[in-house]
Amino acid sequence: MSHSVDQNALTESLLSNRSLVYELQGSDDAFLRNLNSFTHRVLSELDLLFLNEPIFIIQSELITNFLKACAKRVFFEREGLSLSEAADYQKGMQSFRTEVLEKWDSQAIRLAEHGMRIVITYALTDGGMLLTIENNVEISPFEYERIQKRLSFDVHSVGIDPDFTGNIDLSEGGGLGLILITILLQNTGIGRKNLQFHADKNGTRMKLFIPLHVSRPVIERHLSERVIGKVEALPSFPEHIRRLMDLCDSPSSGLDLIASHIGRDPSLTAQILKLAGSAGYITRNKNPSLLEAVQIVGLNQVKSFLLVAGVRTILTGLVPCERMEEIWESSNRISFFAGQLVRDKRELKETVIVSGLLNDLGRIVIYSFSEEDFDRLRKLTGKESSEVQVVLEETTLGISFPEIGAMLARKWNFPENILYAIRYQMRPLHVDESRESLVYPVYLARCMAEVLKGCQQFEYIEYRVLKAYGLLDRNVFNKTLAEMEERFVKQYSV
């Protein structure tokens, strides 16, 4: 029977003590069930979140291999076979695969009952994090030879050919897993040299060093060049909207004058009214004129809405209309949620509302990549088109969509606070303390919107941010989110 594990306590222990030692109880250990969320939290603290998926896979494969090594010994002992005898080994492995490996999900080995231990150690250093997995199992010469062969596999010799697995011995159950690890280490920039294997009569040990700085020159350079080219090719900010924004800053400009200038552009007028409605300034049962909307919103927010309208004018047409509408609707929801989280602080509310509206600038650039671009990236990553988009969004190629958004914000001379919120919207643990109130609501609003879409889980939302808003309890979080979504639905489509 598995015990409970407090993932937040483990994370805090690692960060405060610079090390964490955890002993697995067995194959159904609660730690394994929560390994992904634990990895996510730790890498987020280290500003290495883009490595979350590959590091989770590598950890899972290594831990599973250690567990299978223990299960093998239990099986061989039960069958009266010797791991050190070639004939016994060959005979035992034939049935071990069918009786144990192929039914692995239903196995529930308890290590202590068989005198075995698996210990996982995380240690933080100035240069990165060292992960060590070790057991007290002595491996046979046959096992040692197979492990070394897989770890020395030449990943450059296979490219992305799906047929390269044909000649791999899979009888141990870890063949592809270890080869996958070497490929991931190479592709992520961590490097095969940072994985060390050691075995002696006292047991087996795997050490993986994850550096704070990684580099994937081929993929990263290709993507960066394409992104920079896309950004540089975009037009300058619309001059007529820039003049209207300057008008908002003029002490001699009245609300009626500004409203009349905006009103000369029907498309801009419609955008301002819609933005004011979706951001929560105008209730659904009202149908105000442009002047009334300007009076309700105030000059500062009108200027911000002009900024958003200018951006949307430029970006419309970069991606198919249906996709663009999805992005704008998502941005409207994130903006509304962010505003709700800081509802009592008007100046801050104005900034986070606009930051929420502009949160997806970088993603639009990514979505605008042509099929030719995706074909090139497929060859570099070995992934299909839909997967390539996910890879791009999750920054496993070295550049994140918030960073791309920040590049655009700089190009168009956005206010510094908005640029900062866009850049750090997915890295709330790495902002200056004085900017937490700016970034936290945008980050949490995005997480809430993604929970509604089913692409985010409560467990992966940063503990520190949830605590800041009193939402550590899942039920309280869900209730708050449901209430905010209900208000948004009522507010939207003014």
Stockholm file with secondary structure:
# STOCKHOLM 1.0

chainA/1-494         MSHSVDQNALTESLLSNRSLVYELQGSDDAFLRNLNSFTHRVLSELDLLFLNEPIFIIQSELITNFLKACAKRVFFEREGLSLSEAADYQKGMQSFRTEVLEKWDSQAIRLAEHGMRIVITYALTDGGMLLTIENNVEISPFEYERIQKRLSFDVHSVGIDPDFTGNIDLSEGGGLGLILITILLQNTGIGRKNLQFHADKNGTRMKLFIPLHVSRPVIERHLSERVIGKVEALPSFPEHIRRLMDLCDSPSSGLDLIASHIGRDPSLTAQILKLAGSAGYITRNKNPSLLEAVQIVGLNQVKSFLLVAGVRTILTGLVPCERMEEIWESSNRISFFAGQLVRDKRELKETVIVSGLLNDLGRIVIYSFSEEDFDRLRKLTGKESSEVQVVLEETTLGISFPEIGAMLARKWNFPENILYAIRYQMRPLHVDESRESLVYPVYLARCMAEVLKGCQQFEYIEYRVLKAYGLLDRNVFNKTLAEMEERFVKQYSV
#=GR chainA/1-494 SS CCCCCCHHHHHHHHHHHSEEEEECCBTTCHHHHTHHHHHHHHHHHTTCGGGHHHHHHHHHHHHHHHHHHHHHHHHHHHHTCCTTSHHHHHHHHHHHHHHTGGGGGGCCCBGGGGTCCEEEEEEECSSEEEEEEEESCCCCHHHHHHHHHHHTCCGGGTTTCGGGGGGCCCTTSCHHHHHHHHHHHHHHTSCGGGEEEEEETTEEEEEEEEESCCCCHHHHHHHHHHHHHHHHHSCCCCHHHHHHHHHHHCTTCCHHHHHHHHHTCHHHHHHHHHHHHHTTSSCTTCCCCHHHHHHHHCHHHHHHHHHHHHHHHHHTTSSCHHHHHHHHHHHHHHHHHHHHHTTTCHHHHHHHHHHHHTTTHHHHHHHTCCHHHHHHHHHHHCCCHHHHHHHHHTTTTSCCHHHHHHHHHHHTTCCHHHHHHHHTTTCGGGSCGGGHHHHHHHHHHHHHHHHHHTSCCGGGSCHHHHHHTTCCSHHHHHHHHHHHHHHHHHHSCC
#=GC SS_cons         CCCCCCHHHHHHHHHHHSEEEEECCBTTCHHHHTHHHHHHHHHHHTTCGGGHHHHHHHHHHHHHHHHHHHHHHHHHHHHTCCTTSHHHHHHHHHHHHHHTGGGGGGCCCBGGGGTCCEEEEEEECSSEEEEEEEESCCCCHHHHHHHHHHHTCCGGGTTTCGGGGGGCCCTTSCHHHHHHHHHHHHHHTSCGGGEEEEEETTEEEEEEEEESCCCCHHHHHHHHHHHHHHHHHSCCCCHHHHHHHHHHHCTTCCHHHHHHHHHTCHHHHHHHHHHHHHTTSSCTTCCCCHHHHHHHHCHHHHHHHHHHHHHHHHHTTSSCHHHHHHHHHHHHHHHHHHHHHTTTCHHHHHHHHHHHHTTTHHHHHHHTCCHHHHHHHHHHHCCCHHHHHHHHHTTTTSCCHHHHHHHHHHHTTCCHHHHHHHHTTTCGGGSCGGGHHHHHHHHHHHHHHHHHHTSCCGGGSCHHHHHHTTCCSHHHHHHHHHHHHHHHHHHSCC
//
